[in-house]
Amino acid sequence: MITFVPSLVAVLFLVSSVVVARVADRQAARRTAVTCASAATALSVVLPWSGGFVPFLSGEHAALPEGTTRLVVVATCAAGLLVVAMSPLASHPPATLARILRLLAVSCGFVAVRHQAVDVVLWALSAWLVWAGLRGGEGSRGGDRLDRLFAAYHLPGVLLFGVGTALSAAGWRTAGGVLVVLAIMARFAVVPLHSWYPRFVERVPLGVVVVFHTAPLGLLAQLDLPVPLAHDVALLGGATAVVAALFGVVQGEARRALAFLTMSQTGLVTCGLGGSPEAVSGAVLTWEASALAVSGLAMTLAALEARRGTLSLRAPSGNFARTPRLAVAFLLCGLATVGFPLSLGFVGGHLLIHGSVTGSPVVWLALAGAVGVNGMTVMRCFFALFAGSRTHSGERDLVPLETYALTIAIGALLVGGLFPMTP
């Protein structure tokens, strides 16, 4: 089936990407991208969704409830607004912004068209868009070709997802499900298929990292895997959440800490999707919160990096009194990421962990431990980057465009925490 509003938003992102790619001036390109993302967010909120479903071919899979589908699209658009508004001009030229808008269109496409064949095409398209940027020089460092490492994981992942989807449609659900699970592991950096992801986060513009990470997460809640495989995916996700949390808290570089924190959050979402209905509801809410909170955390880090250069956690630096809005935004987004009370992340995390109690007490303890360690990572980054020095290197606080995007994202996280909508 086809859903009207996400389709309209996806077309808007695609058209805007063509316009942005042709703009030579970087500030003008960013203003155009922000206007597009603002319009997409407004459309996803105000347009009615009732009667927007149109039957489309065969092979449809289970769909999310309509209210949850709207929230997924709104979260995607708001995260896109945050990304393009806070993308540093030096590391995000018009070509990169255009690629980000195309990835956002793909993200909406996963919700707009509910068909397994289209899912395969969009999965491949998102990987190709990122690989094309790496091939063009993004992330390269001397003779070290990140595009080759990326292709080594994602080309097999795309093939596995395509073949697995075809086998499942033909009635071989177990065999197809195994291949789909392997594709998910490669795509979402699930342990042990994760070694590409920290290097990817270290060297690629963070705007690209954020939108590529969130692109097909909404699809996971619609996959129809056999129950034993769903449980296996949940266990792998739980293991990834714990392992990545432990690695993240000891990192010496801010980008690597962000990489493992993001992996841990993805593991939590994946774990919840294979559990009880309550855990699935928590996983969906956790994804929605992560789409905003991780985007805010990553882009605040990108803004700080553009002001200071490479950010290290080994020696404390930064002065809270000189950049208070930037520091508070970083802290609020980080706390919302790990599920601090009164945020949307807390509601999702509570449902996810509470729903896992019925499955296994060990899983419950592991998830609770992962959340706690992730909280330690956020606070360690905050104190190292904003509360370690009495001097000031001259960096500016948040500019109006950054404040605009962060206000929308943080406001949505806080309002969502007070008035959550569970599937």
Phi, psi and chi 1 to 4 in degrees:
 res  aa     phi    psi   chi1   chi2   chi3   chi4
   1 MET       -  159.1   59.5  176.2   64.2      -
   2 ILE  -115.3  134.5  -63.1  176.8      -      -
   3 THR  -105.3  130.4  -46.1      -      -      -
   4 PHE   -66.4  -53.1  173.3   71.3      -      -
   5 VAL   -63.5  -49.0  175.2      -      -      -
   6 PRO   -60.4  -33.3  -22.5   33.1      -      -
   7 SER   -64.7  -43.3  -60.0      -      -      -
   8 LEU   -62.1  -42.7  177.8   63.4      -      -
   9 VAL   -65.1  -41.5  170.9      -      -      -
  10 ALA   -61.4  -42.3      -      -      -      -
  11 VAL   -63.2  -40.3  171.0      -      -      -
  12 LEU   -60.6  -44.2  176.3   59.8      -      -
  13 PHE   -63.2  -41.6  -80.9  128.3      -      -
  14 LEU   -64.2  -47.2  -78.1  176.5      -      -
  15 VAL   -62.2  -42.6  172.6      -      -      -
  16 SER   -64.9  -34.1  -59.9      -      -      -
  17 SER   -63.8  -36.1   70.9      -      -      -
  18 VAL   -65.6  -41.8  175.7      -      -      -
  19 VAL   -66.1  -46.9  175.7      -      -      -
  20 VAL   -62.2  -39.1  168.3      -      -      -
  21 ALA   -63.3  -23.9      -      -      -      -
  22 ARG   -94.3   -2.5  -64.4 -179.9  178.8  179.7
  23 VAL   -89.5  125.9  177.1      -      -      -
  24 ALA   -80.8  -39.0      -      -      -      -
  25 ASP   -74.5  128.5 -178.6   70.7      -      -
  26 ARG   -68.5  -40.2  -63.1 -167.3  177.7 -160.1
  27 GLN   -66.0  -40.1  -70.9 -173.3  -15.9      -
  28 ALA   -65.4  -38.8      -      -      -      -
  29 ALA   -63.6  -42.0      -      -      -      -
  30 ARG   -67.1  -40.0 -174.6  168.6   66.8  176.6
  31 ARG   -61.3  -40.0  -75.2 -164.1  -61.2  -92.7
  32 THR   -64.4  -43.0  -57.0      -      -      -
  33 ALA   -64.4  -40.2      -      -      -      -
  34 VAL   -65.6  -40.9  170.0      -      -      -
  35 THR   -60.9  -43.6  -58.7      -      -      -
  36 CYS   -62.4  -48.7  163.2      -      -      -
  37 ALA   -64.9  -36.0      -      -      -      -
  38 SER   -64.9  -44.2  -60.9      -      -      -
  39 ALA   -64.4  -41.3      -      -      -      -
  40 ALA   -62.9  -41.9      -      -      -      -
  41 THR   -64.1  -43.5  -56.3      -      -      -
  42 ALA   -64.1  -42.5      -      -      -      -
  43 LEU   -62.9  -41.6  -71.6  174.1      -      -
  44 SER   -66.8  -22.9   64.6      -      -      -
  45 VAL   -87.8  -44.6  172.0      -      -      -
  46 VAL   -92.9  -27.2  -57.2      -      -      -
  47 LEU   -72.3  140.9  -73.7 -177.1      -      -
  48 PRO   -71.7  144.8   26.4  -34.0      -      -
  49 TRP  -104.8  -15.3  -74.7   52.9      -      -
  50 SER   -63.3  137.2   58.6      -      -      -
  51 GLY    74.2   14.6      -      -      -      -
  52 GLY   -94.3   10.9      -      -      -      -
  53 PHE  -103.1  128.7  -60.6   98.1      -      -
  54 VAL  -122.0  126.1 -178.3      -      -      -
  55 PRO   -55.9  139.5  -24.0   34.1      -      -
  56 PHE  -140.8  102.8 -179.3   68.7      -      -
  57 LEU    56.6 -150.0  -58.7  178.9      -      -
  58 SER  -126.1  178.0   59.5      -      -      -
  59 GLY    80.7   23.2      -      -      -      -
  60 GLU   -69.8  147.4  -62.3  169.8   -1.5      -
  61 HIS  -110.1  172.6   47.7   60.9      -      -
  62 ALA   -58.9  136.3      -      -      -      -
  63 ALA  -103.3  152.9      -      -      -      -
  64 LEU   -70.5  154.9  -69.2  171.8      -      -
  65 PRO   -55.3  151.2  -23.2   32.4      -      -
  66 GLU   -58.6  -43.2 -178.3  178.5  -52.1      -
  67 GLY   -62.3  -39.9      -      -      -      -
  68 THR   -68.1  -37.8  -56.1      -      -      -
  69 THR   -60.2  -43.3  -56.0      -      -      -
  70 ARG   -59.6  -45.2  177.7 -168.0  -76.5  -89.6
  71 LEU   -63.2  -36.7  -70.0  177.1      -      -
  72 VAL   -62.1  -44.5  167.6      -      -      -
  73 VAL   -68.3  -42.9  176.2      -      -      -
  74 VAL   -60.8  -44.0  170.7      -      -      -
  75 ALA   -63.2  -39.9      -      -      -      -
  76 THR   -63.4  -46.0  -60.5      -      -      -
  77 CYS   -66.3  -41.4  -66.4      -      -      -
  78 ALA   -65.3  -39.4      -      -      -      -
  79 ALA   -64.1  -38.6      -      -      -      -
  80 GLY   -63.8  -40.4      -      -      -      -
  81 LEU   -59.8  -44.4  170.0   60.7      -      -
  82 LEU   -61.0  -42.1 -169.3   60.5      -      -
  83 VAL   -64.8  -51.2  167.2      -      -      -
  84 VAL   -71.9  -30.6  -65.2      -      -      -
  85 ALA   -71.9  -30.7      -      -      -      -
  86 MET  -105.7    7.4  -62.3 -166.0   66.3      -
  87 SER   -70.3  121.1  -65.1      -      -      -
  88 PRO   -61.7  138.9  -22.8   34.1      -      -
  89 LEU   -64.3  -34.2  -63.8  176.9      -      -
  90 ALA   -66.3  -38.6      -      -      -      -
  91 SER   -99.9   -4.9   57.9      -      -      -
  92 HIS  -129.7   74.9  -66.8   72.2      -      -
  93 PRO   -68.4  173.8   26.0  -34.5      -      -
  94 PRO   -53.6  -37.5  -29.8   36.3      -      -
  95 ALA   -63.5  -38.7      -      -      -      -
  96 THR   -69.4  -41.7  -60.0      -      -      -
  97 LEU   -62.3  -39.4  -71.3  176.5      -      -
  98 ALA   -62.7  -39.6      -      -      -      -
  99 ARG   -65.5  -37.8 -172.0  172.1  -61.4  109.4
 100 ILE   -62.5  -43.6  -71.6  171.7      -      -
 101 LEU   -63.7  -37.1  -67.6  173.2      -      -
 102 ARG   -67.2  -38.4  -68.4  175.7 -171.4  132.3
 103 LEU   -65.2  -36.0  -74.8  167.3      -      -
 104 LEU   -65.3  -37.3  -70.6  169.6      -      -
 105 ALA   -62.5  -40.5      -      -      -      -
 106 VAL   -63.5  -41.4  171.3      -      -      -
 107 SER   -58.2  -45.2  -58.8      -      -      -
 108 CYS   -68.6  -30.4  -65.4      -      -      -
 109 GLY   -62.7  -33.1      -      -      -      -
 110 PHE   -62.0  -29.5  -81.5  111.4      -      -
 111 VAL   -92.3  -33.0 -179.9      -      -      -
 112 ALA   -67.1  -41.0      -      -      -      -
 113 VAL  -118.4  112.4 -175.4      -      -      -
 114 ARG   -95.6   81.3  -45.1  -80.7 -177.1   84.4
 115 HIS  -150.9  139.5 -168.3  -87.9      -      -
 116 GLN   -63.9  -40.0  -65.7  170.6  -17.0      -
 117 ALA   -64.1  -39.1      -      -      -      -
 118 VAL   -67.3  -36.7  176.8      -      -      -
 119 ASP   -57.8  -42.8  -69.2  -20.7      -      -
 120 VAL   -63.2  -44.4  175.0      -      -      -
 121 VAL   -63.3  -44.6  172.7      -      -      -
 122 LEU   -67.3  -38.6  -66.6  176.1      -      -
 123 TRP   -58.0  -46.6 -172.7  -68.6      -      -
 124 ALA   -67.3  -39.8      -      -      -      -
 125 LEU   -64.5  -40.5 -177.9   59.0      -      -
 126 SER   -63.5  -41.7   65.3      -      -      -
 127 ALA   -65.9  -40.2      -      -      -      -
 128 TRP   -65.3  -40.5  178.2   81.6      -      -
 129 LEU   -59.8  -42.4  -75.3  169.6      -      -
 130 VAL   -69.9  -44.2  174.6      -      -      -
 131 TRP   -60.1  -38.3  177.7   82.7      -      -
 132 ALA   -62.0  -38.9      -      -      -      -
 133 GLY   -66.2  -41.6      -      -      -      -
 134 LEU   -64.2  -39.7  -62.4  176.9      -      -
 135 ARG   -62.7  -32.4 -175.3   74.7  172.6  174.8
 136 GLY   -81.5   -2.0      -      -      -      -
 137 GLY   125.9  -14.7      -      -      -      -
 138 GLU   -66.1  126.3  -72.5  179.6   -5.8      -
 139 GLY    86.4   -2.7      -      -      -      -
 140 SER   -79.0  145.3  -64.4      -      -      -
 141 ARG  -142.5   96.7 -175.9  177.3  -62.4  169.5
 142 GLY    65.7 -128.7      -      -      -      -
 143 GLY   -88.9    0.3      -      -      -      -
 144 ASP   -83.8  109.6 -172.3    3.5      -      -
 145 ARG   -97.9  104.6  -64.4  -70.9  -62.5  -84.9
 146 LEU   -68.9  -27.7 -177.7   58.5      -      -
 147 ASP   -62.2  -33.6   61.3  -46.4      -      -
 148 ARG   -69.8  -42.3  -64.5  176.4 -179.3  173.5
 149 LEU   -63.1  -42.7  176.2   64.0      -      -
 150 PHE   -60.7  -46.1 -175.3   86.5      -      -
 151 ALA   -65.5  -33.7      -      -      -      -
 152 ALA   -62.9  -26.6      -      -      -      -
 153 TYR   -95.8  -39.8  -80.1   87.2      -      -
 154 HIS   -90.3  -27.4  -70.7  -87.0      -      -
 155 LEU   -64.2  -50.2  177.9   58.0      -      -
 156 PRO   -60.7  -34.9  -22.2   33.3      -      -
 157 GLY   -62.9  -42.8      -      -      -      -
 158 VAL   -63.8  -43.6  168.5      -      -      -
 159 LEU   -63.7  -43.3  -65.0  175.5      -      -
 160 LEU   -63.0  -41.5  -71.7  170.5      -      -
 161 PHE   -65.2  -42.1 -173.6   72.4      -      -
 162 GLY   -64.9  -47.3      -      -      -      -
 163 VAL   -67.3  -41.9  174.9      -      -      -
 164 GLY   -62.6  -39.6      -      -      -      -
 165 THR   -65.5  -40.3  -60.1      -      -      -
 166 ALA   -65.5  -41.8      -      -      -      -
 167 LEU   -64.6  -41.1  -71.2  176.1      -      -
 168 SER   -63.5  -40.6  -62.3      -      -      -
 169 ALA   -66.6  -28.1      -      -      -      -
 170 ALA   -84.6   -1.2      -      -      -      -
 171 GLY   105.6   -6.3      -      -      -      -
 172 TRP   -91.4   69.6  -60.4   78.7      -      -
 173 ARG   -67.6  -37.9  -66.5 -170.4   64.9 -142.6
 174 THR   -69.3  -49.7  -59.0      -      -      -
 175 ALA   -63.0  -44.4      -      -      -      -
 176 GLY   -64.7  -38.5      -      -      -      -
 177 GLY   -63.4  -37.6      -      -      -      -
 178 VAL   -61.3  -44.3  170.1      -      -      -
 179 LEU   -66.5  -39.2  -62.4 -176.4      -      -
 180 VAL   -63.9  -40.1  168.7      -      -      -
 181 VAL   -62.3  -42.5  167.7      -      -      -
 182 LEU   -62.5  -38.8  -69.4  173.9      -      -
 183 ALA   -64.2  -41.2      -      -      -      -
 184 ILE   -62.3  -41.4  -69.6  172.3      -      -
 185 MET   -60.7  -42.3  -68.9  176.6   63.1      -
 186 ALA   -70.4  -40.5      -      -      -      -
 187 ARG   -70.0  -37.2  176.5   63.5  178.7   77.8
 188 PHE  -105.1   16.9  -68.4  102.1      -      -
 189 ALA    55.5   45.9      -      -      -      -
 190 VAL   -79.2  134.8  173.6      -      -      -
 191 VAL   -58.7  130.2  174.9      -      -      -
 192 PRO   -98.1    9.8   35.3  -35.3      -      -
 193 LEU   -94.5   54.6  -57.4 -179.6      -      -
 194 HIS  -122.3   -3.2   68.0  -75.0      -      -
 195 SER   -66.4  -20.9   61.0      -      -      -
 196 TRP   -73.6  -26.8   65.8  -85.1      -      -
 197 TYR   -72.9  -45.6 -168.7   70.2      -      -
 198 PRO   -58.5  -41.1  -26.8   36.8      -      -
 199 ARG   -67.0  -35.4  -67.4  174.7   62.4 -175.0
 200 PHE   -61.9  -47.3  179.0   72.4      -      -
 201 VAL   -67.4  -35.8  176.0      -      -      -
 202 GLU   -62.2  -35.5  -84.1 -173.2  -60.9      -
 203 ARG  -120.1   -9.5  -66.7  161.5   50.5 -178.0
 204 VAL   -99.7  146.6  174.9      -      -      -
 205 PRO   -51.4  132.0  -28.5   34.7      -      -
 206 LEU   -64.4  -25.6  -76.9  176.3      -      -
 207 GLY   -61.7  -41.3      -      -      -      -
 208 VAL   -66.5  -41.2  176.5      -      -      -
 209 VAL   -58.5  -46.2  170.6      -      -      -
 210 VAL   -64.8  -50.1  169.6      -      -      -
 211 VAL   -71.3  -31.0  -66.6      -      -      -
 212 PHE   -69.9  -36.6  179.9   66.1      -      -
 213 HIS   -66.5  -39.6  173.2   75.5      -      -
 214 THR   -88.6   -9.7   58.7      -      -      -
 215 ALA   -50.9  -59.5      -      -      -      -
 216 PRO  -101.7   16.0   32.2  -24.9      -      -
 217 LEU   -63.3  -34.9  -84.6  174.2      -      -
 218 GLY   -63.2  -25.6      -      -      -      -
 219 LEU   -68.3  -31.9  171.3   65.5      -      -
 220 LEU   -58.7  -36.7  -71.1 -176.9      -      -
 221 ALA   -71.6  -10.6      -      -      -      -
 222 GLN  -106.4   -4.2  -56.6  178.8   71.8      -
 223 LEU   -69.2  139.4  -69.7  176.6      -      -
 224 ASP  -110.4   82.3 -174.9   18.0      -      -
 225 LEU   -94.9  150.8  -64.3  174.9      -      -
 226 PRO   -57.2  149.3  -23.5   33.3      -      -
 227 VAL   -55.5  -46.2  173.5      -      -      -
 228 PRO   -59.5  -39.7  -23.9   35.2      -      -
 229 LEU   -69.2  -36.7  -78.2  177.1      -      -
 230 ALA   -60.8  -39.2      -      -      -      -
 231 HIS   -66.4  -38.8  -70.6  166.2      -      -
 232 ASP   -63.2  -42.1  -68.8  -19.8      -      -
 233 VAL   -61.4  -39.8  170.4      -      -      -
 234 ALA   -62.7  -42.2      -      -      -      -
 235 LEU   -65.4  -42.3  -69.5  175.6      -      -
 236 LEU   -63.6  -40.5  -71.0  170.2      -      -
 237 GLY   -63.7  -42.3      -      -      -      -
 238 GLY   -63.0  -41.7      -      -      -      -
 239 ALA   -63.2  -40.9      -      -      -      -
 240 THR   -64.0  -41.3  -61.3      -      -      -
 241 ALA   -58.1  -43.0      -      -      -      -
 242 VAL   -73.1  -50.3  174.0      -      -      -
 243 VAL   -62.1  -46.4  172.2      -      -      -
 244 ALA   -64.6  -36.7      -      -      -      -
 245 ALA   -62.1  -42.4      -      -      -      -
 246 LEU   -66.6  -38.2  -66.2  174.3      -      -
 247 PHE   -69.8  -39.0  -85.7  102.9      -      -
 248 GLY   -64.3  -35.7      -      -      -      -
 249 VAL   -72.6  -13.8   78.0      -      -      -
 250 VAL  -110.2    6.3  -62.0      -      -      -
 251 GLN   -71.3  150.0  -65.1  -58.1  -47.6      -
 252 GLY   -99.0  -10.6      -      -      -      -
 253 GLU  -117.4  142.0  -56.9  -64.9  -28.9      -
 254 ALA   -64.1  -39.7      -      -      -      -
 255 ARG   -66.8  -38.4  -78.3 -152.4 -179.7 -156.0
 256 ARG   -68.7  -37.6  -73.5 -172.4   65.4   85.2
 257 ALA   -62.0  -41.1      -      -      -      -
 258 LEU   -61.8  -40.5  174.3   67.2      -      -
 259 ALA   -60.0  -48.9      -      -      -      -
 260 PHE   -72.5  -32.0  -74.2  106.3      -      -
 261 LEU   -63.7  -42.8  176.7   63.1      -      -
 262 THR   -64.9  -42.2  -55.4      -      -      -
 263 MET   -59.5  -41.0  -77.4  174.4   54.3      -
 264 SER   -65.0  -41.4 -177.3      -      -      -
 265 GLN   -64.8  -40.1  -71.2  -60.7  114.8      -
 266 THR   -63.5  -38.9  -56.1      -      -      -
 267 GLY   -61.6  -39.3      -      -      -      -
 268 LEU   -62.1  -44.4  -71.3  170.7      -      -
 269 VAL   -62.6  -46.1  172.0      -      -      -
 270 THR   -62.9  -38.6  -52.9      -      -      -
 271 CYS   -63.5  -42.8 -177.7      -      -      -
 272 GLY   -66.9  -32.4      -      -      -      -
 273 LEU   -68.4  -17.0  -68.0  175.5      -      -
 274 GLY  -101.2   11.9      -      -      -      -
 275 GLY  -107.0 -149.9      -      -      -      -
 276 SER   -71.3  167.2   65.9      -      -      -
 277 PRO   -55.6  -36.6  -27.5   35.0      -      -
 278 GLU   -64.8  -41.3 -176.0 -179.5   12.0      -
 279 ALA   -66.2  -36.8      -      -      -      -
 280 VAL   -63.5  -43.7  172.2      -      -      -
 281 SER   -58.9  -43.3  -62.0      -      -      -
 282 GLY   -64.2  -37.0      -      -      -      -
 283 ALA   -65.5  -42.0      -      -      -      -
 284 VAL   -64.1  -44.7  173.7      -      -      -
 285 LEU   -65.1  -38.0  -79.7  175.7      -      -
 286 THR   -63.4  -39.3  -60.0      -      -      -
 287 TRP   -62.6  -45.8  174.9   85.2      -      -
 288 GLU   -60.5  -42.6  -67.7  166.8   -0.4      -
 289 ALA   -66.1  -41.1      -      -      -      -
 290 SER   -66.0  -37.3  -66.5      -      -      -
 291 ALA   -56.7  -36.8      -      -      -      -
 292 LEU   -88.0  -48.5  -69.2  174.0      -      -
 293 ALA   -69.7  -46.2      -      -      -      -
 294 VAL   -65.5  -37.6  172.6      -      -      -
 295 SER   -60.9  -44.9  -61.3      -      -      -
 296 GLY   -63.6  -42.7      -      -      -      -
 297 LEU   -63.3  -47.0 -176.4   66.0      -      -
 298 ALA   -65.7  -43.9      -      -      -      -
 299 MET   -74.6  -29.5  -62.5  -44.0  -63.3      -
 300 THR   -64.7  -39.0  -54.2      -      -      -
 301 LEU   -63.3  -40.7 -162.6   67.1      -      -
 302 ALA   -63.8  -40.6      -      -      -      -
 303 ALA   -64.4  -40.8      -      -      -      -
 304 LEU   -67.4  -39.8 -174.7   63.4      -      -
 305 GLU   -63.3  -38.7 -170.7  177.4   63.4      -
 306 ALA   -64.8  -27.2      -      -      -      -
 307 ARG   -85.3  -34.5  -71.2  159.7  166.0   80.0
 308 ARG  -111.7  -23.4  -66.0 -174.2 -168.2  170.8
 309 GLY    99.7 -162.2      -      -      -      -
 310 THR   -56.4  133.7  -57.2      -      -      -
 311 LEU  -103.1  122.0  -59.4  174.9      -      -
 312 SER  -110.1  146.1  173.9      -      -      -
 313 LEU  -101.2    1.1  -56.8  178.2      -      -
 314 ARG   -74.4  -33.7  -66.3 -176.5  174.6   88.3
 315 ALA  -125.5  128.1      -      -      -      -
 316 PRO   -59.6  143.0  -22.1   33.4      -      -
 317 SER  -152.8  171.8   60.6      -      -      -
 318 GLY    90.9  155.7      -      -      -      -
 319 ASN  -133.8  109.5 -172.4  -34.1      -      -
 320 PHE   -57.7  -38.8  179.3   88.9      -      -
 321 ALA   -65.9  -25.2      -      -      -      -
 322 ARG   -90.0  -24.8  -63.3  -60.8 -177.6   93.8
 323 THR  -130.9   60.5   54.2      -      -      -
 324 PRO   -66.7  -40.8   23.9  -33.6      -      -
 325 ARG   -68.1  -39.7  -69.6 -179.6  -65.3  171.3
 326 LEU   -63.9  -42.2 -172.7   60.9      -      -
 327 ALA   -66.3  -43.5      -      -      -      -
 328 VAL   -65.9  -40.2  169.4      -      -      -
 329 ALA   -61.9  -43.6      -      -      -      -
 330 PHE   -60.8  -45.0 -177.8   91.8      -      -
 331 LEU   -66.3  -45.4 -178.4   60.9      -      -
 332 LEU   -64.6  -42.9  -71.1  177.6      -      -
 333 CYS   -65.6  -39.7  -70.7      -      -      -
 334 GLY   -65.0  -43.9      -      -      -      -
 335 LEU   -67.0  -37.9  -67.3  177.6      -      -
 336 ALA   -65.3  -32.7      -      -      -      -
 337 THR   -60.8  -41.8  -62.3      -      -      -
 338 VAL   -94.2    8.0  -61.5      -      -      -
 339 GLY    84.6   42.4      -      -      -      -
 340 PHE   -69.5  144.6 -165.5   74.3      -      -
 341 PRO   -53.3  148.9  -28.3   35.6      -      -
 342 LEU    74.5   11.8  -61.3 -177.9      -      -
 343 SER  -117.8  161.8   70.9      -      -      -
 344 LEU   -61.6  -32.4 -178.9   60.3      -      -
 345 GLY   -62.9  -32.4      -      -      -      -
 346 PHE   -66.9  -41.7  172.8   75.4      -      -
 347 VAL   -62.5  -48.0  178.8      -      -      -
 348 GLY   -64.0  -44.6      -      -      -      -
 349 GLY   -63.6  -38.0      -      -      -      -
 350 HIS   -63.7  -47.4  173.4   76.1      -      -
 351 LEU   -63.5  -40.6  -71.7  173.9      -      -
 352 LEU   -64.3  -49.7 -165.9  157.1      -      -
 353 ILE   -70.4  -42.5  -65.3  175.9      -      -
 354 HIS   -63.5  -37.8 -171.7  -90.8      -      -
 355 GLY   -69.3  -21.1      -      -      -      -
 356 SER   -83.4   -9.4   66.2      -      -      -
 357 VAL   -61.9  -40.6  174.3      -      -      -
 358 THR   -66.3  -25.3   58.1      -      -      -
 359 GLY   -78.8  -53.1      -      -      -      -
 360 SER  -163.9  128.0  170.1      -      -      -
 361 PRO   -60.3  -32.2  -21.3   32.3      -      -
 362 VAL   -64.3  -43.9  175.5      -      -      -
 363 VAL   -62.4  -41.8  173.4      -      -      -
 364 TRP   -58.8  -46.9  179.1   83.1      -      -
 365 LEU   -65.3  -39.5  -69.1  173.2      -      -
 366 ALA   -64.2  -44.1      -      -      -      -
 367 LEU   -65.9  -42.6  -65.0 -177.0      -      -
 368 ALA   -61.5  -40.3      -      -      -      -
 369 GLY   -64.6  -40.4      -      -      -      -
 370 ALA   -62.6  -42.7      -      -      -      -
 371 VAL   -61.8  -43.1  170.5      -      -      -
 372 GLY   -63.1  -43.2      -      -      -      -
 373 VAL   -66.9  -38.0  175.4      -      -      -
 374 ASN   -62.0  -37.0  -74.0  -23.1      -      -
 375 GLY   -61.8  -38.9      -      -      -      -
 376 MET   -62.9  -39.1  -66.7  169.9   59.5      -
 377 THR   -62.4  -44.5  -59.0      -      -      -
 378 VAL   -61.8  -46.8  168.4      -      -      -
 379 MET   -68.0  -35.8  -64.6  -51.0  -59.5      -
 380 ARG   -62.6  -43.4  176.7  172.2  177.2 -102.0
 381 CYS   -64.2  -41.3  -69.0      -      -      -
 382 PHE   -62.3  -49.7  172.0   75.8      -      -
 383 PHE   -67.9  -33.4  -74.4  116.4      -      -
 384 ALA   -72.0  -33.0      -      -      -      -
 385 LEU   -95.9  -19.7  -62.5  175.1      -      -
 386 PHE  -130.6   -6.2  -67.4  100.8      -      -
 387 ALA  -138.3   36.7      -      -      -      -
 388 GLY  -116.9    0.5      -      -      -      -
 389 SER  -150.3  149.4  174.3      -      -      -
 390 ARG   -89.0  -13.5  -66.9 -178.2  178.9  -87.2
 391 THR   -88.7  170.5   61.1      -      -      -
 392 HIS  -137.2  127.5 -177.2   55.7      -      -
 393 SER   -82.7   -2.9   58.9      -      -      -
 394 GLY   102.5    1.8      -      -      -      -
 395 GLU   -69.0  149.1   67.4  -94.2   21.9      -
 396 ARG   -81.1  157.6  -64.9  179.2  -59.6  168.9
 397 ASP   -79.4 -173.1 -153.5  -12.3      -      -
 398 LEU   -57.6  136.8  -69.6  175.6      -      -
 399 VAL   -88.9  166.3  -61.4      -      -      -
 400 PRO   -55.9  -40.6  -28.9   36.0      -      -
 401 LEU   -64.9  -40.4 -170.7   61.3      -      -
 402 GLU   -67.0  -41.0  -65.0  169.4  -24.1      -
 403 THR   -61.6  -40.8  -57.3      -      -      -
 404 TYR   -58.5  -50.0  158.9   68.5      -      -
 405 ALA   -68.4  -42.9      -      -      -      -
 406 LEU   -67.1  -34.5  -78.8  168.4      -      -
 407 THR   -62.4  -42.2  -60.7      -      -      -
 408 ILE   -64.2  -47.3  -67.7  175.8      -      -
 409 ALA   -66.1  -49.0      -      -      -      -
 410 ILE   -67.5  -38.2  -65.3  174.1      -      -
 411 GLY   -60.8  -41.6      -      -      -      -
 412 ALA   -64.2  -38.8      -      -      -      -
 413 LEU   -65.5  -39.6  -71.2  168.2      -      -
 414 LEU   -74.7  -43.0  -64.5  178.1      -      -
 415 VAL   -65.1  -39.8  172.2      -      -      -
 416 GLY   -63.4  -31.3      -      -      -      -
 417 GLY   -70.7  -33.7      -      -      -      -
 418 LEU   -80.5  -33.9  -65.5  174.4      -      -
 419 PHE  -130.6   68.5  -52.8  100.4      -      -
 420 PRO   -70.6  148.8   27.4  -33.6      -      -
 421 MET  -116.4  105.3  -68.2 -180.0   61.1      -
 422 THR   -92.4  145.8   58.0      -      -      -
 423 PRO   -68.9      -    7.1   -6.2      -      -
